[in-house]
Amino acid sequence: MIEGEKILLINCSYPNYNLAIEKMKVYYGGKAKEVRSIEHCILFNRIIDPFDGVWLSVIFSWDVPIAIREAKIALDLGKKVMIGGGGSYYVRHLIKSETGIDAVYRPVDA
């Protein structure tokens, strides 16, 4: 994602609390033109249209198919897309083969 863009953060593991979403709000808050997060992982044109990019976060690997589905929608609409979170690590090969996106994963600080 690029500075000055409008970014939509999506918790694909809702209703579980997602610390990565909160961290990304802070990180992009000072860099992006606008940052908004939503809990439900269902993209409609009217939701995504104003945004330049979408960041999808998964806590659990069983939520990855949801992130892949949403990433495909965003990519079809010409949006920049990132997928990350702890749940993406062991299935990053699936994410890459289905979407062409390299999953972003960083270990959680102890």
BELTAJO-V458855 format. One record per pair of residues at least 12 apart in sequence whose C-alpha atoms are under 10 Angstrom apart, sorted by sequence separation. I is the first residue (numbers start at 0). GAP is how many residues later the second one is. D is the distance in Angstrom with one decimal. If there is no record, write none. Layout:
i gap d
I GAP D
I GAP D
//
This chain:
i gap d
8 12 6.5
24 12 7.8
54 12 9.6
55 12 9.0
70 12 7.8
82 12 8.2
90 12 8.8
91 12 8.6
8 13 9.2
23 13 9.5
69 13 9.9
82 13 9.9
89 13 9.9
91 13 9.2
55 14 8.1
87 14 9.8
88 14 7.2
8 15 7.8
20 15 9.9
21 15 8.8
35 15 9.2
40 15 8.6
55 15 7.6
66 15 9.7
67 15 8.4
87 15 6.5
88 15 7.9
89 15 9.9
8 16 7.9
20 16 7.4
33 16 9.9
34 16 8.9
40 16 9.9
53 16 9.3
54 16 8.8
66 16 7.2
82 16 9.9
86 16 10.0
87 16 7.7
88 16 6.2
6 17 9.9
7 17 9.6
20 17 9.4
33 17 8.5
36 17 9.7
53 17 8.0
66 17 9.2
83 17 10.0
85 17 9.9
87 17 7.2
88 17 8.9
6 18 9.4
20 18 9.6
32 18 9.9
33 18 9.8
34 18 9.9
35 18 9.9
36 18 9.3
80 18 9.6
82 18 7.4
83 18 8.8
84 18 8.2
85 18 9.0
86 18 8.8
88 18 9.7
34 19 10.0
36 19 10.0
63 19 9.0
81 19 7.0
82 19 7.6
83 19 5.2
84 19 6.8
85 19 6.4
53 20 7.2
63 20 9.5
80 20 7.7
81 20 7.9
82 20 5.2
83 20 4.4
84 20 5.6
85 20 7.7
6 21 8.1
17 21 9.4
52 21 8.2
53 21 9.3
63 21 9.8
66 21 9.3
80 21 10.0
81 21 7.0
82 21 6.2
83 21 5.6
84 21 7.6
85 21 7.6
5 22 9.5
6 22 9.5
16 22 9.3
51 22 9.8
52 22 9.4
81 22 7.3
82 22 8.7
83 22 8.6
84 22 9.0
85 22 8.3
4 23 9.4
15 23 9.3
50 23 10.0
63 23 7.0
84 23 9.5
3 24 9.4
13 24 9.4
14 24 7.3
41 24 8.8
60 24 9.3
62 24 7.4
63 24 6.5
70 24 9.4
74 24 8.4
2 25 8.0
5 25 9.8
6 25 7.0
13 25 5.8
14 25 8.2
40 25 7.4
41 25 9.7
47 25 9.6
48 25 9.4
52 25 8.9
53 25 6.9
54 25 8.5
55 25 7.6
56 25 8.4
57 25 7.7
58 25 8.6
59 25 8.2
60 25 7.8
61 25 7.6
62 25 8.6
63 25 10.0
1 26 9.3
2 26 9.9
3 26 9.3
4 26 8.2
5 26 6.1
6 26 8.0
7 26 8.4
8 26 7.3
9 26 8.7
10 26 7.8
11 26 9.4
12 26 8.3
13 26 6.4
40 26 7.8
42 26 9.4
43 26 9.6
47 26 7.6
51 26 8.6
52 26 5.2
53 26 6.2
54 26 5.9
55 26 6.1
56 26 5.9
57 26 6.3
58 26 5.7
59 26 6.7
60 26 4.1
61 26 9.2
64 26 10.0
67 26 8.9
71 26 8.4
0 27 9.0
2 27 8.8
3 27 6.2
4 27 5.1
5 27 5.3
6 27 6.2
7 27 6.0
8 27 6.1
9 27 5.7
10 27 6.8
11 27 7.4
12 27 8.6
13 27 7.7
41 27 9.1
42 27 6.4
51 27 5.7
52 27 4.4
53 27 4.9
54 27 4.8
55 27 4.7
56 27 5.0
57 27 5.0
58 27 5.3
59 27 4.0
60 27 5.9
63 27 7.8
67 27 6.5
70 27 9.5
71 27 6.5
2 28 5.0
3 28 4.4
4 28 5.1
5 28 4.6
6 28 4.9
7 28 5.1
8 28 4.4
9 28 5.3
10 28 5.2
11 28 7.1
12 28 8.2
40 28 9.4
41 28 6.9
42 28 9.2
44 28 9.0
48 28 8.2
50 28 7.7
51 28 6.4
52 28 5.7
53 28 6.4
54 28 5.9
55 28 6.4
56 28 5.1
57 28 6.6
58 28 4.5
59 28 7.4
60 28 8.0
63 28 9.1
66 28 8.7
67 28 9.5
70 28 7.1
71 28 9.8
1 29 8.1
2 29 4.9
3 29 4.4
4 29 6.8
5 29 6.0
6 29 6.5
7 29 5.7
8 29 6.4
9 29 6.0
10 29 6.9
11 29 5.4
40 29 7.2
43 29 8.5
44 29 8.9
47 29 8.6
48 29 9.8
50 29 9.2
51 29 9.0
52 29 8.0
53 29 8.5
54 29 7.7
55 29 8.3
56 29 8.4
57 29 5.2
58 29 7.6
59 29 9.5
60 29 7.5
61 29 9.6
64 29 9.2
68 29 9.2
70 29 10.0
0 30 9.8
1 30 7.3
2 30 7.3
3 30 7.8
4 30 8.6
5 30 8.2
6 30 8.5
7 30 7.6
8 30 8.6
9 30 7.3
10 30 6.6
11 30 9.0
42 30 7.1
43 30 9.2
48 30 8.8
56 30 8.3
57 30 6.4
58 30 9.8
60 30 7.0
63 30 8.9
64 30 8.5
67 30 7.1
68 30 9.0
70 30 8.9
0 31 8.6
1 31 9.7
2 31 9.9
9 31 6.3
23 31 8.8
41 31 9.5
42 31 7.6
47 31 8.5
56 31 8.2
57 31 9.6
60 31 9.6
63 31 7.7
67 31 6.8
8 32 9.8
9 32 9.0
44 32 8.1
66 32 10.0
9 33 9.5
23 33 9.9
64 33 9.6
67 33 9.5
20 34 8.7
20 35 8.7
19 36 9.8
20 36 7.0
19 37 7.0
20 37 9.6
18 38 9.5
19 38 8.9
7 39 9.1
17 39 7.8
19 39 8.7
7 40 7.5
17 40 8.1
18 40 9.1
6 41 9.3
17 41 7.0
7 42 9.2
15 42 9.9
16 42 8.9
6 43 9.0
7 43 6.4
11 43 10.0
12 43 9.6
13 43 9.9
15 43 8.3
5 44 7.3
6 44 5.6
7 44 8.1
8 44 8.7
9 44 7.4
10 44 8.7
11 44 6.5
12 44 7.4
13 44 8.9
15 44 9.8
5 45 4.8
6 45 6.1
7 45 6.3
8 45 6.0
9 45 6.2
10 45 6.3
11 45 5.7
12 45 5.4
13 45 9.1
4 46 7.5
5 46 5.3
6 46 5.0
7 46 4.8
8 46 4.8
9 46 4.9
10 46 5.3
11 46 5.3
12 46 5.9
56 46 9.8
4 47 5.9
5 47 6.6
6 47 5.8
7 47 6.2
8 47 6.2
9 47 6.2
10 47 6.6
11 47 7.8
12 47 6.9
55 47 9.8
56 47 9.3
3 48 9.6
4 48 7.5
5 48 8.8
6 48 7.3
7 48 8.5
8 48 7.7
9 48 8.9
10 48 8.4
11 48 9.0
12 48 9.4
56 48 9.9
12 49 8.9
13 49 9.2
1 50 9.0
12 50 6.0
0 51 8.5
1 51 8.7
11 51 6.3
12 51 8.8
0 52 6.6
10 52 9.8
11 52 7.8
0 53 8.5
11 53 9.4
12 53 8.7
0 54 8.6
11 54 6.5
12 54 9.0
11 55 6.0
10 56 8.9
11 56 9.8
9 57 8.9
11 58 8.9
9 60 9.4
19 64 8.7
20 64 9.2
19 65 6.9
18 66 9.4
19 66 9.2
17 67 9.0
11 71 9.8
6 72 9.9
12 72 10.0
6 73 9.2
7 73 9.7
8 73 9.6
9 73 9.6
11 73 9.8
6 74 9.7
10 74 9.7
12 74 9.2
1 78 9.5
0 79 7.1
0 80 8.1
0 81 8.0
19 88 9.5
18 89 9.9
//
